[in-house]
């Protein structure tokens, strides 16, 4: 879009561009002047969320920015919550109801009078303030506000445009965090300075109370939960410990690990003794067999005598008792053990003394002394009997140990299971106890350091807040100005009409032959000079287009349109007049349904010959025959409207040029494209041009060098800047 065209479009609507922003600015000024003056006060809270000292400050805890922002968001939400503001409204109303006279630091006389005479009836005020006590009156106001049925208090706090309306309090309230500090700034605006101050004071009290209540409720609920869970965990731990104690007593287990370790060591020693006795039995048996093979029948008979056998049996029994008592290792059996060992030595001596009767025989069959052979046999026999008896006792002890191991195996599994249950219960108990300690620490932290401190107390505003009337008026003027200019530019950008020859050439795909100016309403434009420029431009382009044709043939130019064009006959006359500049005389053939064309200024009737034809088939046949002759003048033929008359009879002509007429205010639609396409295909050897009529001077800057008009120096300079022509 050419910036010059945009500027001209704006200048055409200059009255709207100027008047609409002025009206909007005046309306805004009027509305702002009717608003009451506002007073502003503020206060600042110190929260200590990030930099404050508390019970947890000794631990190096990394500051979590997300948690800090969340904490400030929670505080702001509590302060701006409806419940907090409702409490502020009810306390503010109670304070004003109890006042007998106005106090500028609380409420002005006019506003107090309005409350007592207009907002609430005197009977209701007397009913609420009976007793003249603040807490009692506040409780009555709360009961009225929380009643199920609508009443004056509910309407006053929820719907009335007063200081007590919750929405009005919220609109006048501004809560922000002071940059990245721990400070929370609260600003309130109201039309009464006393109400502004009192509202902030009541808001500070209600906010601090609400914050403490929520924090204590949160911490108290957590502590109650941990105490309840701690009792359950302690009960489970006690039950598990009692079960382990009862099971240990039932199975006589003092220290399972030490007991099983002792049993394993004793079992190992027992197995070693059993293996040793087995080895002794085998060795003694082999020695007895070898010795018996060297003895004669008499010696064998002697060794199997009753005395020898009785002695051997007695020695075996005593040896077994000795082994059994040594395994028990009972302190009170030491005397008996000593007596048994003495008896064992006595029996062994008696057994050896029986061999003295064989002293007469000194040598055996292997030349060994018989006394030594018998003594050796008796020694091995005694050891053999002892080993067998000891082995029998040790085997019994082995069975005893096996029974003990079978008994201790499930005991160990059950004890491990119970110990695991105790360990789990103990860990759970300690974890809950740790959580309880943290919760109590947090509660103590909140009680000692969690309260909000007012760093800057609310102040009484002496002067009204500087208004924003000037800014609002300027903003309204600029916004409406940009809106109007934007709408004008948008309309220009969305305009689909062929208002310039370049657009006509773009949409139709045909070269622009010329343009015809419409009615010129701008008194600064020289319409005669403009029409003269367009006429000569049309003549020159037509001459250039016809220069390639055979000079011996008189040109035939068709002027047509795809839709109804009231000025098509005038366009045909303009083409005929331009053709006169080339061939001196021109024939204009037009339909008798059209009005009689007017000759252009400066053109003589002798230069342009007019000839009308009837739209009937006979009339068309006659004019086509005439135009097809070789003795005709250069001619311009106006074709009838495509939508009202058939042009089939003209298809036999061989025109030199066909000129499509379009109106600068029309759009180019689908049916226009299709009709033009068919027409061009019907005359393939013909030059096709487009001519734009009803052109406005503002859209001719791209078509002619300069639109003839009076311009100031500033206008010329701005135009050069827009065209980048310095």
C-alpha positions in Angstrom: 0.0 0.0 0.0 1.4 3.4 -1.0 1.9 5.6 2.1 0.7 8.6 0.1 -2.6 6.9 -0.5 -3.0 6.1 3.2 -2.2 9.7 4.1 -4.8 11.0 1.6 -7.4 8.5 3.0 -6.8 9.8 6.5 -7.0 13.4 5.3 -10.3 12.7 3.6 -11.7 11.7 7.0 -9.9 14.4 8.9 -13.1 15.6 10.6 -13.7 12.1 12.0 -10.0 11.7 13.0 -10.1 15.0 14.9 -13.7 15.1 16.3 -14.0 11.5 17.6 -10.9 11.6 19.9 -11.9 15.1 21.1 -15.4 13.8 22.1 -13.9 10.7 23.8 -11.4 12.9 25.7 -14.2 15.2 26.8 -16.4 12.3 28.0 -13.5 10.9 30.0 -12.7 14.3 31.5 -16.4 14.7 32.5 -16.5 11.3 34.1 -13.2 11.8 36.0 -14.3 15.2 37.2 -17.5 13.7 38.8 -15.5 11.1 40.8 -14.9 12.0 44.4 -11.4 12.8 45.5 -9.4 9.9 46.9 -7.1 9.7 49.9 -4.4 7.2 50.2 -2.6 5.7 53.1 -0.4 2.7 53.6 1.5 0.4 56.0 4.3 -2.1 55.7 4.6 -5.5 57.4 7.9 -7.3 58.2 7.4 -11.0 57.5 10.9 -12.4 58.2 10.2 -15.2 55.7 13.7 -15.2 54.2 16.1 -13.2 56.4 14.3 -13.5 59.8 16.0 -15.2 62.8 14.2 -18.2 64.2 14.8 -21.6 65.8 15.8 -23.1 62.5 18.3 -20.3 61.6 21.2 -22.2 63.0 20.9 -24.9 60.3 22.3 -23.9 57.0 19.2 -24.2 54.9 19.4 -23.2 51.2 16.8 -20.5 50.4 14.1 -21.9 48.1 12.8 -19.0 45.9 9.7 -21.0 44.9 8.9 -21.6 48.5 9.5 -17.9 49.3 7.2 -16.7 46.5 4.6 -19.3 47.6 4.8 -17.9 51.2 4.2 -14.3 50.0 1.4 -15.4 47.7 -0.2 -17.1 50.7 0.0 -14.0 52.8 -1.4 -11.8 50.0 -4.2 -14.3 49.5 -5.1 -14.3 53.2 -5.0 -10.5 53.3 -7.3 -10.2 50.2 -9.5 -13.1 51.1 -13.2 -12.4 51.3 -13.5 -13.7 54.9 -10.7 -11.2 56.0 -12.4 -8.3 54.2 -15.8 -9.2 55.6 -14.3 -9.1 59.1 -12.8 -5.7 58.3 -16.1 -4.4 57.0 -18.0 -5.6 60.1 -15.5 -4.1 62.5 -15.5 -0.8 60.5 -19.3 -0.7 60.6 -19.4 -1.5 64.3 -16.9 1.3 65.1 -19.0 3.8 63.1 -22.3 2.6 64.6 -21.0 3.3 68.1 -20.0 6.9 67.3 -22.2 9.7 68.6 -20.2 12.5 66.9 -18.0 12.6 63.9 -14.2 12.3 64.3 -12.1 13.3 61.2 -9.6 10.6 62.2 -12.3 8.0 62.0 -15.1 9.3 59.7 -16.3 12.6 58.4 -19.5 14.2 59.6 -21.2 13.9 56.2 -20.4 10.1 55.9 -21.5 9.5 59.5 -24.7 11.3 58.9 -25.3 9.3 55.8 -24.8 6.0 57.7 -27.2 7.0 60.5 -29.9 8.6 58.3 -29.7 6.9 54.9 -27.9 3.5 55.0 -29.5 2.0 58.1 -32.7 2.8 60.0 -32.4 4.2 63.5 -34.3 1.3 65.0 -31.8 -1.2 63.6 -28.9 1.0 64.9 -30.4 1.2 68.4 -31.0 -2.6 68.4 -27.4 -3.3 67.3 -25.7 -0.8 69.7 -27.7 -1.6 72.8 -25.3 -1.5 75.7 -22.7 0.6 73.8 -20.1 -2.2 74.0 -17.9 -2.9 71.0 -17.7 -6.7 71.3 -21.4 -7.1 71.9 -22.3 -4.9 68.9 -19.7 -6.7 66.7 -21.2 -10.0 67.6 -24.7 -8.7 66.7 -23.5 -7.4 63.4 -21.9 -10.8 62.7 -25.2 -12.6 63.5 -27.1 -10.3 61.2 -24.6 -10.8 58.4 -24.5 -14.6 58.7 -28.3 -14.9 58.9 -30.0 -17.0 56.3 -32.4 -14.3 55.2 -31.5 -11.1 53.4 -31.3 -8.0 55.6 -29.9 -4.5 55.7 -26.5 -5.6 57.0 -26.0 -8.2 54.2 -27.0 -5.7 51.5 -24.8 -3.0 53.1 -21.7 -5.3 53.1 -22.3 -7.0 49.7 -24.1 -4.6 47.4 -24.1 -1.0 48.6 -21.6 1.5 47.1 -20.2 2.4 50.5 -17.0 2.0 52.6 -18.4 -1.3 54.0 -18.8 -3.1 50.7 -16.3 -5.9 50.4 -15.8 -5.4 46.7 -15.1 -1.7 47.2 -12.6 -2.5 49.9 -10.9 -5.0 47.6 -10.8 -2.4 44.7 -9.2 0.2 46.9 -6.6 -2.2 48.3 -3.2 -2.8 46.8 -0.8 -5.5 48.3 2.7 -5.9 46.9 6.0 -7.4 48.0 8.6 -4.7 48.3 11.0 -5.8 45.6 12.9 -8.9 46.9 12.8 -8.0 50.6 10.8 -9.5 53.4 8.5 -6.5 53.5 4.8 -6.5 52.4 3.4 -3.2 51.5 -0.3 -2.5 51.8 -1.9 0.6 50.3 -5.6 1.6 50.6 -7.5 4.4 48.9 -10.8 5.8 50.0 -12.8 9.1 49.6 -12.7 9.7 53.4 -9.3 10.1 55.0 -10.5 8.9 58.4 -12.1 5.8 56.9 -8.9 5.2 55.0 -6.8 5.2 58.2 -9.3 3.2 60.2 -9.7 0.6 57.5 -6.0 0.0 57.4 -5.7 -0.3 61.2 -8.6 -2.8 61.3 -7.1 -4.7 58.4 -3.8 -5.0 60.1 -5.4 -6.5 63.2 -7.7 -8.9 61.3 -4.8 -10.0 59.0 -2.4 -10.8 61.9 -5.2 -12.6 63.8 -6.1 -14.6 60.7 -2.5 -15.5 60.0 -1.8 -16.7 63.6 -5.1 -18.7 63.6 -4.2 -20.5 60.4 -0.7 -21.2 61.4 -1.6 -22.5 64.9 -4.4 -24.6 63.4 -2.0 -26.1 60.9 0.7 -26.8 63.5 -1.8 -28.1 66.1 -3.3 -30.5 63.6 0.1 -31.9 62.7 1.1 -32.3 66.4 -2.2 -34.1 67.2 -1.7 -36.4 64.3 1.9 -37.3 65.4 0.8 -37.8 69.0 -1.9 -40.2 67.9 0.4 -42.1 65.6 3.1 -42.1 68.3 0.7 -43.9 70.7 -0.1 -46.5 68.1 3.5 -47.0 67.3 4.4 -47.3 71.0 1.6 -49.9 71.5 2.9 -51.9 68.5 6.4 -51.8 69.8 5.4 -52.9 73.3 3.3 -55.8 71.9 6.3 -57.0 69.8 8.7 -56.8 72.8 6.3 -58.7 75.1 5.8 -61.4 72.5 9.6 -61.8 72.3 9.9 -62.0 76.0 7.1 -64.6 76.4 8.5 -66.7 73.6 12.0 -66.6 75.1 10.7 -67.6 78.6 8.6 -70.4 77.1 11.6 -71.9 75.2 14.2 -71.1 78.0 16.3 -68.9 75.7 18.5 -66.3 77.4 21.0 -65.5 74.6 20.2 -67.5 71.5 23.4 -66.7 69.7 25.7 -67.6 72.6 23.7 -70.7 73.4 23.8 -72.0 69.9 27.5 -71.1 69.6 28.2 -73.2 72.8 26.1 -76.1 71.5 27.9 -76.1 68.2 31.3 -76.1 70.0 30.2 -78.9 72.3 28.8 -80.9 69.4 32.1 -80.5 67.6 34.1 -81.8 70.6 31.7 -84.7 70.9 32.1 -85.7 67.3 35.9 -85.6 67.8 35.6 -87.9 70.9 33.3 -90.3 69.0 35.8 -90.5 66.1 38.6 -91.1 68.6 36.7 -93.9 70.3 35.9 -95.5 67.0 39.5 -95.4 66.1 40.5 -97.0 69.5 37.9 -99.7 69.1 39.2 -100.6 65.7 42.8 -100.6 66.8 42.2 -102.7 70.0 40.0 -105.2 68.0 42.8 -105.7 65.5 45.4 -106.1 68.3 43.1 -108.7 70.1 42.7 -110.7 66.9 46.4 -110.7 66.3 47.1 -111.7 69.9 44.5 -114.4 70.0 46.0 -116.0 66.9 49.3 -116.4 68.9 47.6 -117.9 72.0 46.8 -121.6 72.5 43.6 -123.2 73.4 44.4 -123.3 77.0 45.2 -119.5 77.1 42.0 -118.8 75.2 40.0 -120.9 77.6 41.6 -119.1 80.5 40.8 -115.7 79.1 37.1 -116.6 78.5 36.7 -117.8 82.0 34.0 -116.5 84.3 36.3 -114.5 86.4 37.9 -112.7 83.6 34.6 -111.9 81.9 33.0 -110.6 85.1 36.0 -108.4 85.7 35.9 -107.1 82.2 32.1 -106.3 82.4 32.6 -104.5 85.7 35.4 -102.5 84.2 33.1 -101.6 81.2 30.2 -100.5 83.4 32.4 -98.4 85.6 34.1 -96.8 82.6 30.7 -95.9 81.1 29.6 -94.2 84.4 32.9 -92.3 84.6 32.4 -91.0 81.0 28.8 -90.0 81.7 29.7 -88.1 84.8 32.6 -86.4 83.1 30.2 -85.2 80.4 27.8 -83.8 83.0 30.7 -82.2 84.9 28.5 -81.8 88.0 30.4 -80.3 91.0 28.5 -82.4 93.6 29.5 -85.7 91.9 33.2 -85.2 92.2 33.5 -87.6 95.2 31.6 -90.3 93.4 33.7 -89.9 90.3 36.8 -90.2 92.4 35.5 -93.4 94.0 34.6 -94.9 90.6 38.1 -94.2 89.3 39.6 -95.9 92.3 37.4 -98.9 91.9 38.3 -99.0 88.2 42.0 -99.2 89.1 41.3 -101.8 91.7 39.4 -104.0 89.2 42.2 -103.6 86.6 44.8 -104.7 89.2 42.7 -107.7 90.2 42.4 -108.7 86.6 46.1 -108.6 86.1 46.8 -110.6 89.2 44.9 -113.6 87.8 47.7 -114.2 85.3 50.2 -115.1 88.0 49.1 -118.8 87.9 50.6 -119.1 84.4 54.1 -118.2 85.5 55.4 -121.8 85.0 55.1 -121.4 81.3 57.6 -118.8 80.2 57.5 -119.0 76.4 54.8 -118.9 73.7 54.9 -120.6 70.3 56.7 -117.5 69.0 59.3 -117.7 71.7 57.7 -114.7 73.5 57.1 -114.9 77.2 53.5 -116.0 77.9 53.2 -113.6 80.8 53.8 -110.6 78.5 51.5 -112.0 75.8 48.6 -112.4 78.3 49.2 -109.0 79.8 49.1 -107.4 76.3 45.9 -109.1 75.6 44.3 -108.0 78.8 45.4 -104.4 78.2 43.8 -104.3 74.7 40.8 -106.1 76.0 40.3 -103.6 78.8 40.8 -100.7 76.4 38.4 -102.2 73.9 35.7 -102.6 76.6 36.3 -99.1 77.8 36.1 -97.6 74.3 32.8 -99.5 73.6 31.3 -98.3 76.7 32.4 -94.7 76.2 31.2 -94.8 72.6 27.8 -95.9 73.7 27.6 -93.0 76.1 28.9 -90.6 73.5 26.3 -91.9 71.0 23.6 -91.1 73.5 25.0 -87.6 74.0 25.0 -87.2 70.2 21.3 -88.0 70.1 20.8 -85.5 72.9 22.6 -82.8 70.8 20.6 -83.7 67.7 17.4 -83.2 69.7 18.6 -79.8 70.9 19.5 -78.7 67.4 16.1 -79.8 66.1 14.5 -77.8 69.0 16.7 -74.6 68.4 16.3 -74.4 64.6 12.6 -73.1 64.6 13.3 -71.1 67.7 16.0 -69.2 65.8 13.7 -68.5 62.9 10.9 -67.2 65.1 13.3 -65.1 67.2 14.7 -63.5 64.0 11.2 -62.8 62.8 10.2 -61.2 66.1 13.4 -59.2 66.2 12.7 -57.9 62.8 9.2 -56.9 63.8 10.6 -55.1 66.9 13.2 -53.3 64.7 10.5 -52.2 62.3 8.2 -51.0 65.1 11.2 -49.3 66.7 12.1 -47.5 63.5 8.5 -46.5 63.0 8.3 -45.2 66.5 11.6 -43.2 66.2 10.5 -41.8 62.8 7.2 -40.6 64.2 8.9 -39.2 67.3 11.3 -37.3 65.0 8.3 -35.9 63.1 6.7 -34.9 66.3 9.8 -33.1 67.5 10.0 -31.2 64.2 6.3 -30.3 64.4 6.8 -29.0 68.0 9.8 -27.1 66.9 7.8 -25.5 64.1 5.0 -24.6 66.5 7.4 -23.1 68.9 9.0 -21.3 66.0 5.7 -19.9 64.9 4.7 -18.9 68.5 8.0 -17.1 69.1 9.0 -15.7 65.7 6.0 -16.3 63.3 4.0 -13.2 64.0 3.9 -10.4 61.6 5.3 -7.1 62.7 4.1 -3.7 61.4 7.1 -1.8 60.3 5.3 1.3 59.0 2.1 2.2 60.8 -0.9 3.5 58.8 -0.9 7.3 58.6 -3.6 9.9 58.3 -3.7 11.3 54.7 -3.8 15.0 54.9 -4.0 15.8 51.2 -6.1 14.0 48.5 -4.3 11.7 46.1 -3.3 13.5 42.9 -5.8 12.5 40.2 -5.0 10.8 37.0 -7.4 12.9 35.0 -4.8 14.4 32.7 -3.3 11.0 32.0 -6.7 9.4 31.4 -7.8 12.3 29.1 -4.5 12.1 27.1 -4.7 8.3 27.0 -8.4 8.3 25.8 -7.6 10.9 23.1 -4.6 8.9 21.8 -6.4 5.6 22.0 -9.4 6.8 20.1 -7.1 8.6 17.6 -5.2 5.5 16.9 -8.5 3.5 16.7 -10.0 5.8 14.1 -6.7 5.9 12.1 -6.5 2.1 12.3 -10.0 1.7 11.1 -9.4 4.0 8.1 -6.2 2.1 7.2 -7.9 -1.2 7.7 -10.7 -0.2 5.4 -8.2 0.9 2.8 -6.2 -2.4 3.1 -9.4 -4.5 2.9 -10.8 -2.5 0.0 -11.0 -4.9 -3.0 -12.1 -2.3 -5.6 -9.9 -1.5 -8.6 -9.4 2.0 -7.5 -6.0 2.4 -9.3 -4.9 1.4 -12.8 -2.2 -0.8 -11.3 -4.9 -2.8 -9.4 -7.0 -3.1 -12.6 -4.0 -4.3 -14.5 -3.2 -6.8 -11.7 -6.7 -8.3 -11.4 -7.5 -8.5 -15.1 -4.0 -9.4 -16.4 -4.3 -6.8 -19.2 -2.1 -3.7 -19.8 -3.7 -0.5 -18.7 -4.5 1.7 -21.7 -5.6 4.7 -19.8 -7.8 6.1 -17.1 -10.9 8.4 -17.1 -11.3 10.7 -14.2 -14.6 10.8 -12.3 -16.2 13.8 -10.8 -13.6 16.0 -9.1 -14.8 17.3 -5.7 -11.5 18.7 -4.5 -11.4 22.4 -5.3 -7.6 22.3 -5.1 -7.4 19.9 -8.1 -7.4 21.4 -11.6 -10.0 19.1 -13.2 -9.6 20.4 -16.8 -5.8 20.0 -16.7 -6.2 16.5 -15.2 -8.6 15.4 -17.9 -6.2 16.8 -20.5 -3.3 14.9 -19.1 -5.3 11.7 -19.0 -6.5 12.3 -22.6 -3.0 12.7 -24.0 -1.8 9.7 -22.0 -4.6 7.7 -23.6 -3.7 9.0 -27.0 0.0 8.2 -26.7 -0.6 4.7 -25.3 -3.1 4.0 -28.1 -0.7 5.2 -30.7 2.1 3.1 -29.3 -0.1 0.0 -29.2 -1.3 0.5 -32.9 2.1 1.3 -34.2 2.9 -2.4 -34.8 -0.2 -2.8 -37.0 -0.3 -2.6 -40.9 -0.6 1.1 -41.8 -2.8 0.3 -44.8 -5.6 -1.2 -42.6 -7.9 1.1 -40.6 -7.9 0.0 -37.0 -11.1 -1.4 -35.4 -11.3 -1.1 -31.6 -13.9 -2.8 -29.5 -15.0 -1.3 -26.2 -16.8 -3.8 -23.9 -17.5 -4.5 -20.3 -18.2 -7.7 -18.3 -21.0 -6.0 -16.4 -23.3 -3.0 -16.8 -21.3 0.2 -17.0 -23.4 3.4 -17.4 -20.5 5.4 -18.7 -19.3 2.9 -21.3 -20.5 5.1 -24.2 -18.5 8.0 -22.7 -15.5 5.7 -22.5 -16.0 4.7 -26.1 -16.2 8.3 -27.1 -12.9 9.0 -25.2 -11.2 6.2 -27.1 -12.6 7.5 -30.4 -11.4 11.0 -29.6 -7.9 9.6 -28.8 -8.0 7.7 -32.1 -8.7 11.0 -33.9 -5.3 12.2 -32.8 -3.9 9.4 -34.9 -6.2 9.1 -37.9 -7.9 12.5 -37.9 -11.3 11.0 -38.6 -12.9 8.2 -36.5 -16.2 6.3 -36.6 -17.9 5.6 -33.3 -20.5 2.9 -33.5 -22.8 2.5 -30.5 -26.0 0.8 -29.5 -29.2 2.7 -29.9 -30.1 1.7 -26.4 -27.3 3.9 -25.1 -27.6 7.7 -24.7 -26.1 9.9 -27.4 -22.4 10.3 -26.6 -21.1 13.7 -25.8 -18.1 15.0 -27.8 -15.0 15.7 -25.7 -14.0 19.2 -25.1 -12.0 20.5 -28.1 -13.2 17.7 -30.5 -15.2 18.7 -33.6 -18.2 16.8 -34.8 -16.4 16.4 -38.2 -13.5 14.4 -36.5 -15.8 11.8 -34.8 -18.7 10.4 -36.8 -21.4 8.8 -34.8 -23.4 5.8 -36.0 -26.0 3.9 -34.0 -27.0 0.3 -34.6 -30.0 -1.7 -33.4 -29.5 -4.6 -31.0 -31.7 -6.8 -33.2 -30.0 -9.7 -35.2 -30.6 -7.7 -38.4 -29.1 -4.5 -37.0 -26.0 -6.4 -35.7 -25.6 -8.2 -39.0 -25.8 -4.9 -40.9 -23.2 -3.2 -38.7 -20.8 -6.2 -38.8 -21.0 -6.3 -42.6 -20.3 -2.6 -42.7 -17.3 -2.8 -40.4 -15.9 -5.8 -42.2 -15.6 -3.7 -45.4 -12.3 -2.3 -46.6 -13.6 1.3 -47.3 -14.6 2.1 -43.7 -12.9 4.7 -41.5 -11.0 3.8 -38.3 -13.8 2.8 -36.0 -14.6 2.3 -32.4 -17.3 -0.2 -31.7 -19.2 -0.2 -28.4 -20.4 -3.8 -27.7 -23.7 -4.3 -25.9 -23.8 -5.5 -22.3 -22.9 -9.1 -21.9 -25.7 -9.8 -19.4 -28.5 -8.2 -21.5 -27.6 -8.8 -25.2 -25.9 -11.6 -27.2 -22.6 -10.6 -28.8 -22.4 -13.8 -31.0 -22.9 -11.7 -34.1 -19.8 -9.6 -33.5 -17.5 -12.7 -33.2 -16.9 -12.6 -37.0 -15.1 -9.3 -36.7 -11.3 -9.1 -36.7 -10.7 -6.1 -34.4 -7.3 -4.6 -34.0 -7.8 -4.0 -30.3 -10.3 -4.8 -27.6 -10.6 -2.5 -24.6 -12.1 -3.8 -21.4 -13.9 -1.0 -19.4 -13.8 -1.4 -15.6 -15.1 1.0 -13.0 -12.7 2.2 -10.3 -15.3 1.4 -7.6 -16.1 -2.2 -8.7 -14.5 -5.4 -7.6 -13.3 -8.2 -9.8 -15.3 -11.3 -9.3 -15.3 -14.9 -10.6 -17.9 -14.2 -13.4 -15.8 -11.2 -14.6 -12.7 -13.4 -14.9 -14.6 -16.1 -16.8 -16.3 -13.7 -19.3 -12.9 -12.0 -20.0 -11.3 -15.3 -20.5 -13.9 -16.4 -23.0 -13.7 -13.0 -24.8 -9.9 -13.2 -25.1 -10.1 -16.7 -26.4 -12.6 -15.6 -29.1 -10.2 -12.9 -30.4 -6.8 -14.5 -30.1 -5.1 -12.2 -32.7 -6.3 -9.0 -31.0 -4.6 -6.8 -28.6 -6.5 -6.6 -25.3 -6.2 -3.6 -23.0 -8.1 -2.3 -19.9 -9.5 1.1 -19.4 -10.4 2.3 -15.9 -13.2 4.9 -15.5 -14.5 6.9 -12.5 -10.9 7.3 -11.2 -10.4 9.6 -8.2 -7.5 12.0 -8.4 -6.0 10.6 -5.1 -5.4 7.3 -6.8 -3.7 8.6 -9.9 -0.3 9.4 -8.4 1.1 6.1 -9.6 -0.3 6.4 -13.1 0.6 10.0 -14.0 3.6 11.9 -13.0 1.8 14.5 -10.9 -1.8 15.2 -10.2 -2.4 19.0 -11.0 -3.3 20.6 -7.7 -2.2 23.4 -5.5 0.2 22.2 -2.8 1.9 24.0 0.1 5.6 23.8 0.6 5.1 21.5 3.6 2.8 19.2 1.6 5.4 19.0 -1.1 8.2 18.3 1.4 6.1 15.5 3.2 5.3 13.9 -0.2 9.0 13.8 -1.1 9.7 12.2 2.3 7.0 9.5 1.8 8.2 8.8 -1.7 11.9 8.8 -0.5 12.5 11.4 -3.2 15.0 13.9 -1.7 
